[in-house]
Amino acid sequence: MRYWFALLAPARTPRPIVDKLNGEVRAVLGLPDVKTRLATAGLEVNPSTPEELAEIVKTEGGKVGQSNPLGRNSSGVRFRIT
C-alpha cells in the first residue's frame, strides 16, 4: 500500500507565496539530518512543484474514490511512506 502526504495552501493563495513556501519546505526537507530522520521513520521524500502535486492528486486521488481537493495553489511537497 502506498501513502503520500502533501502541504496545501488555501485556494487563491498568491503564487509568490506558494513558491516561497515550496522553496522553504524543500530546503528543510533537503537537510541531511531531516532526510535521515524521515528515512528512519520509513518516509521517502519526493519534493515536487505545485503542478506536479496537482497531477499526482488528479491521478492517484481517483484511485481511492476522492475528488481532487487541490486547486492550482498547492505547495508541491509530498511524502511517501515506504
C-alpha positions as CSV (number, residue, x, y, z in Angstrom):
1,M,0.0,0.0,0.0
2,R,1.3,3.5,-0.8
3,Y,0.5,6.6,1.1
4,W,1.5,10.2,0.4
5,F,1.3,13.5,2.3
6,A,1.2,17.0,0.9
7,L,1.4,20.5,2.2
8,L,-1.5,22.6,0.9
9,A,-2.3,26.3,0.9
10,P,-5.8,27.9,0.7
11,A,-7.3,28.4,-2.7
12,R,-6.3,31.6,-4.4
13,T,-3.1,31.9,-2.4
14,P,-0.9,34.3,-4.4
15,R,1.7,32.4,-6.5
16,P,4.7,34.2,-5.0
17,I,3.6,32.9,-1.5
18,V,3.1,29.4,-2.8
19,D,6.5,29.5,-4.4
20,K,8.1,30.8,-1.2
21,L,6.5,28.1,0.9
22,N,7.5,25.4,-1.6
23,G,11.1,26.6,-1.7
24,E,11.4,26.8,2.1
25,V,9.9,23.4,2.7
26,R,12.0,21.9,0.0
27,A,15.1,23.4,1.6
28,V,14.3,21.9,5.0
29,L,13.5,18.5,3.5
30,G,16.9,18.6,1.8
31,L,18.8,19.0,5.1
32,P,20.8,15.8,5.8
33,D,19.6,15.4,9.3
34,V,15.9,15.9,8.3
35,K,16.3,13.3,5.5
36,T,17.9,10.9,7.9
37,R,15.1,11.3,10.5
38,L,12.4,10.9,7.9
39,A,14.1,7.8,6.4
40,T,14.4,6.3,9.8
41,A,10.6,6.8,10.1
42,G,10.1,5.0,6.8
43,L,9.4,8.1,4.8
44,E,10.8,8.7,1.3
45,V,10.8,12.4,0.5
46,N,9.9,13.4,-3.1
47,P,9.5,17.2,-3.3
48,S,7.6,18.4,-6.4
49,T,6.2,21.5,-7.9
50,P,2.7,22.6,-7.3
51,E,1.8,21.5,-10.8
52,E,3.3,18.0,-10.3
53,L,1.4,17.6,-7.0
54,A,-1.9,18.6,-8.6
55,E,-1.3,16.0,-11.3
56,I,-0.5,13.3,-8.7
57,V,-3.7,14.1,-6.8
58,K,-5.7,14.1,-10.0
59,T,-4.3,10.7,-11.0
60,E,-3.9,9.0,-7.6
61,G,-6.8,10.7,-5.8
62,G,-9.3,8.9,-8.1
63,K,-7.8,5.6,-7.1
64,V,-9.4,5.9,-3.7
65,G,-12.6,7.5,-4.9
66,Q,-11.8,11.0,-3.9
67,S,-12.1,14.1,-6.0
68,N,-9.2,16.4,-6.5
69,P,-9.1,18.6,-3.3
70,L,-6.2,20.7,-4.7
71,G,-6.6,23.9,-6.6
72,R,-3.8,25.3,-8.6
73,N,-2.1,26.7,-5.5
74,S,-0.9,23.6,-3.7
75,S,2.7,23.7,-2.3
76,G,4.0,20.8,-4.2
77,V,5.7,18.9,-1.3
78,R,4.8,15.3,-0.7
79,F,6.0,12.4,1.4
80,R,5.6,8.7,0.6
81,I,5.7,6.0,3.2
82,T,7.8,3.1,2.0
